[in-house]
């Protein structure tokens, strides 16, 4: 479902994870002939072969039963969706409900409790179990080496259900058309229609960071319309590796720091795929995230989308150092001091302004387009 743009510029990775640059050759060479074939097929919009993993070798069979989808939801989120499930009326999805504890972090960036700790633990255990199995695997996107594409190991039906029954109504209220979208929420404006009313595809994967492997994620935008990013690791098991958000890809301030966010177990941060973001260096431990890139093909065929995503409008502008991308910005070498090149040190995010950052739960703590031709920033597609 993702396109070539997203695969190269995912939502998290140590050298870049999105659509601004791709390392297909080097990454593919380590995958083996059959797995590399799947990788290329996915990049070209085809459907890769699935791996015979479930039920023969899986660890948690209950994850592979899509009818269990409601079991994995945080009870606060389940409560907010009850009336919509009963009536189909999106106006009944009350994201302002005190019980949900949704946080409006910045324009177009929100966080909310999404999955149970039990679900997060089991997903991460399942990923590690698969990685130990010796079965074929490929990088989850072009910017992350460590992780796993969940759609390809038997979990596609579960995330199809979660997209249609959980994420779609949230996306419609936050990023949908004028009939569905809230104009503002808890003091922050929404940023307009980005296809949230008609999501029909997803590329779902886990990314993993550690001091030995993927240590950070270069600044990028995602090849998707709306990104859901859920923390899978306990906060005390890692230091550093906060997400840093800058501006929308075509805004004058797209290389200016907006927000620093620290993941919390089960908490989701949701944003437009065209919001520039990255992850600073991990200092200790390991961190994992569940990433769900979602896309609306109906929206992408519309004149509204073509007007919104007009790369001719993109321009360089003033930049905070933390918002520079070594994968996508022509002036990176000029603007980034030599001693900090090709890193994402935490102190750069702190220097950009503590007033706009937030902790893992979303409580405030302190916005060059990625050169996005399809060839260098797409997420692998299962279409």
C-alpha positions in Angstrom: 0.0 0.0 0.0 2.8 2.4 0.6 4.5 3.7 -2.4 8.1 4.1 -3.4 8.3 7.4 -1.6 7.3 6.1 1.8 9.5 3.0 1.7 12.5 5.2 1.5 11.4 7.6 4.1 9.6 5.8 6.8 8.5 7.0 10.1 11.5 6.0 12.0 15.0 4.9 11.3 18.6 5.5 12.1 19.7 6.8 8.8 16.5 8.0 7.5 13.3 6.4 7.1 11.2 8.1 4.7 11.0 9.4 1.3 14.0 11.5 0.9 16.6 9.0 0.0 16.9 5.2 -0.5 19.4 2.6 0.2 17.7 -0.2 -1.7 20.8 -1.7 -3.2 22.9 -2.1 0.0 20.0 -3.2 2.1 18.7 -5.7 -0.5 22.0 -7.4 -1.0 21.9 -8.7 2.5 18.4 -10.1 2.2 18.9 -13.1 0.0 17.6 -13.6 -3.5 14.0 -14.5 -2.7 13.6 -11.9 0.0 15.2 -9.2 -2.1 12.7 -10.1 -4.9 9.9 -9.5 -2.5 11.4 -6.1 -1.5 11.6 -5.0 -5.2 8.1 -6.3 -5.9 6.8 -4.2 -3.0 8.6 -1.1 -4.1 7.0 -1.4 -7.5 3.5 -1.7 -6.0 3.2 -5.5 -6.2 2.2 -7.9 -3.5 5.1 -9.7 -1.9 4.9 -13.4 -1.1 3.9 -14.0 2.5 6.0 -16.2 4.8 4.6 -19.4 6.3 5.0 -18.4 9.9 1.6 -18.6 11.5 0.4 -20.8 13.0 3.3 -23.2 12.7 6.0 -21.1 14.5 4.2 -18.1 16.1 4.5 -17.4 19.8 1.1 -15.7 20.5 -1.6 -17.3 18.3 -4.2 -14.9 19.7 -2.6 -12.0 17.8 -3.4 -13.7 14.5 -7.1 -14.0 15.1 -8.5 -10.8 13.7 -11.7 -11.2 15.7 -9.7 -10.3 18.8 -9.1 -6.7 17.6 -11.2 -5.1 20.4 -9.3 -7.1 23.1 -6.2 -5.1 22.4 -7.6 -1.6 22.8 -7.0 0.7 25.7 -10.3 0.8 27.6 -10.4 4.6 27.3 -10.3 4.5 23.5 -12.9 1.7 23.4 -15.3 3.8 25.4 -14.9 6.8 23.0 -15.7 4.6 20.0 -18.7 2.8 21.5 -21.4 5.1 20.1 -19.8 5.2 16.7 -19.7 1.4 16.5 -23.4 1.4 17.4 -24.7 4.2 15.2 -22.0 4.9 12.6 -22.3 8.6 13.4 -18.8 10.1 13.4 -20.1 13.1 15.5 -20.3 10.6 18.3 -16.5 10.1 18.4 -15.8 12.6 21.1 -12.1 13.2 21.1 -12.5 15.9 23.6 -13.8 13.5 26.2 -11.9 13.9 29.5 -11.8 10.1 29.8 -9.8 9.7 26.7 -7.0 12.0 27.8 -6.1 13.0 24.2 -3.3 15.5 24.1 -3.1 18.2 21.4 0.6 18.6 21.1 0.9 21.0 18.1 -1.2 21.8 15.1 -1.9 18.5 13.4 0.0 16.4 16.0 -2.0 14.5 18.7 -1.4 11.7 21.1 -3.9 9.4 22.8 -3.9 6.0 24.7 -4.3 3.3 22.0 -3.3 -0.2 22.9 -3.0 -2.2 26.1 0.4 -3.0 27.7 -0.3 -6.7 27.1 -0.8 -6.1 23.3 2.4 -4.1 23.1 4.4 -6.8 24.9 3.0 -9.6 22.8 3.6 -7.8 19.5 7.3 -7.1 20.5 7.8 -10.6 21.7 6.3 -11.9 18.4 8.6 -9.7 16.4 11.7 -11.0 18.3 10.4 -14.6 18.0 10.1 -14.2 14.2 13.6 -12.7 14.0 15.0 -15.7 15.8 13.2 -18.1 13.5 15.5 -17.7 10.5 12.6 -17.1 8.2 13.1 -14.4 5.5 12.7 -10.8 6.5 13.4 -7.4 5.0 13.9 -4.0 6.4 10.5 -2.4 7.2 11.3 0.6 5.0 14.3 2.2 3.3 15.5 4.1 6.3 15.3 1.4 9.0 17.4 -1.7 9.0 16.0 -3.2 12.3 12.4 -4.2 12.5 9.7 -6.3 10.8 6.8 -5.8 8.3 3.9 -7.3 10.2 1.6 -7.4 7.2 3.8 -10.2 5.7 3.9 -12.6 8.7 0.1 -13.2 9.0 -0.9 -10.0 10.9 -2.5 -8.2 8.0 -6.1 -9.3 8.8 -5.7 -7.9 12.4 -4.5 -4.5 11.3 -7.1 -4.4 8.5 -9.7 -4.7 11.3 -7.9 -2.1 13.5 -7.8 0.3 10.5 -11.5 0.0 9.8 -12.8 -0.2 13.3 -10.5 2.0 15.3 -8.1 4.2 13.3 -10.4 5.3 10.5 -12.9 7.2 12.7 -10.0 8.9 14.5 -8.4 9.9 11.2 -11.7 11.3 9.9 -12.2 13.5 12.9 -8.6 14.8 12.8 -7.6 14.7 9.1 -10.9 14.1 7.3 -13.0 16.2 4.9 -15.0 19.2 6.0 -18.0 17.2 7.0 -16.1 14.9 9.4 -13.1 16.9 10.6 -12.9 19.0 13.8 -11.7 22.5 13.2 -9.8 22.5 16.4 -9.2 20.3 19.4 -8.1 21.3 22.9 -6.7 24.6 21.7 -4.8 23.3 18.7 -6.0 23.7 15.1 -6.4 20.7 12.8 -4.5 21.1 9.5 -7.2 20.4 7.0 -8.1 17.4 4.9 -5.4 14.8 4.3 -7.7 11.9 3.3 -8.7 10.8 6.8 -12.3 10.2 5.8 -11.4 7.5 3.2 -8.4 5.5 4.4 -8.2 2.2 2.6 -4.7 0.9 2.8 -2.0 0.5 5.4 1.7 -0.6 5.7 2.2 -1.8 9.2 5.6 -2.6 10.7 7.8 -2.4 13.8 11.0 -0.5 14.0 13.7 -1.1 16.6 16.5 1.2 17.9 19.6 0.4 19.9 23.1 1.8 20.3 24.5 -1.1 18.2 22.2 -0.9 15.2 19.7 1.8 14.2 20.6 4.6 16.6 18.5 7.4 15.2 16.2 8.5 12.4 17.2 11.2 9.9 14.6 14.0 9.3 12.0 12.9 6.6 8.4 12.8 5.7 6.4 9.6 5.2 5.0 8.2 2.0 1.6 7.9 3.5 -1.3 10.3 4.3 -1.6 9.7 8.0 0.9 8.1 10.4 0.0 6.3 13.6 3.1 5.7 15.8 2.7 3.6 19.0 5.3 3.0 21.7 6.1 -0.6 22.4 8.8 -0.2 25.0 8.6 0.7 28.7 9.9 4.2 29.3 12.5 3.0 31.8 14.1 0.6 29.3 15.7 3.3 27.1 17.2 6.8 27.2 17.1 9.3 24.4 15.5 8.5 21.0 12.7 11.1 21.3 10.7 12.0 18.2 11.3 15.5 16.9 8.7 17.2 14.8 9.3 20.1 12.5 6.9 21.7 10.0 4.7 20.5 7.1 6.7 19.8 4.0 5.8 23.0 2.1 5.5 25.5 5.0 7.8 28.4 5.4 8.8 26.9 8.8 9.1 23.2 7.6 12.7 23.2 9.0 11.8 24.8 12.3 11.4 22.8 15.5 7.8 22.4 16.7 7.8 19.5 19.2 9.9 16.9 21.0 8.0 13.8 22.1 9.1 10.9 24.2 7.2 7.6 23.6 5.1 5.9 26.3 4.0 2.3 26.2 0.7 1.9 24.4 0.4 5.6 23.6 -0.1 6.7 20.0 1.2 9.9 18.4 -0.7 10.6 15.1 0.3 13.1 12.5 0.0 13.9 8.8 2.6 11.9 6.8 3.9 15.1 5.3 5.0 16.5 8.7 8.8 16.5 8.8 10.1 14.4 11.8 12.9 12.2 12.9 14.3 10.5 16.1 17.3 11.6 18.0 20.1 9.2 19.0 19.3 6.5 21.5 21.7 6.8 24.5 20.9 3.6 26.5 18.8 0.5 26.1 16.5 -0.4 23.2 13.3 1.1 21.9 10.6 -0.2 19.5 7.6 1.4 17.9 4.6 0.1 16.0 4.2 2.2 12.9 1.0 2.2 10.8 1.2 4.1 7.6 -2.2 4.7 6.2 -3.3 6.0 2.8 -6.5 7.0 0.9 -6.3 6.2 -2.7 -9.5 8.1 -3.4 -8.0 11.2 -1.9 -4.8 10.8 -3.8 -6.7 10.8 -7.1 -8.4 14.1 -6.2 -7.6 17.6 -7.4 -7.5 18.6 -3.7 -4.6 16.3 -3.0 -2.7 17.4 -6.1 -3.1 21.0 -5.0 -2.0 20.2 -1.4 1.0 18.1 -2.4 2.5 20.3 -5.0 6.3 19.9 -4.7 6.9 23.0 -6.8 5.9 25.0 -3.7 8.7 23.5 -1.7 11.6 25.7 -0.9 14.6 25.9 1.5 14.1 28.2 4.4 15.4 29.0 7.8 16.4 25.9 9.7 17.0 24.7 13.2 19.9 22.3 13.2 17.8 19.5 14.6 15.4 19.8 11.6 18.1 19.4 9.0 18.3 16.2 7.0 21.5 14.7 5.7 19.5 12.6 3.3 17.3 15.3 1.8 18.7 18.8 2.3 21.2 20.2 -0.2 22.5 22.7 2.3 23.1 20.2 5.1 26.9 20.1 4.7 26.9 23.9 4.8 24.6 24.4 7.8 25.6 21.5 10.1 28.9 21.7 12.0 31.4 18.9 11.1 31.4 17.5 14.6 27.6 16.9 14.5 27.2 15.6 11.0 25.3 12.4 10.4 24.1 12.3 14.0 20.9 13.3 15.8 22.2 14.4 19.2 19.6 15.0 21.9 21.0 18.4 22.8 20.1 19.8 19.3 16.4 19.2 20.1 16.9 20.7 23.5 18.5 23.7 22.0 15.7 24.2 19.6 13.4 25.1 22.5 12.3 23.3 25.6 9.1 25.2 25.6 7.7 23.0 22.8 8.6 19.5 23.9 6.5 16.9 25.6 7.1 13.7 27.5 6.0 10.3 26.5 2.4 10.7 27.7 2.1 13.8 25.6 2.3 16.4 28.4 4.1 19.5 27.0 7.8 19.4 27.7 9.6 21.4 25.5 7.3 22.3 12.0 13.8 20.9 1.9 11.1 18.8 1.4 12.5 15.5 1.3 13.2 15.1 -2.3 10.3 12.9 -2.9 10.3 11.3 -6.3 8.8 8.0 -5.9 12.1 6.4 -6.3 13.6 7.5 -3.2 11.0 7.7 -0.5 8.4 5.1 -0.7 7.3 2.6 1.8 7.1 -0.9 0.6 3.6 -1.6 -0.9 1.4 -4.6 -0.7 -0.9 -3.5 -3.5 
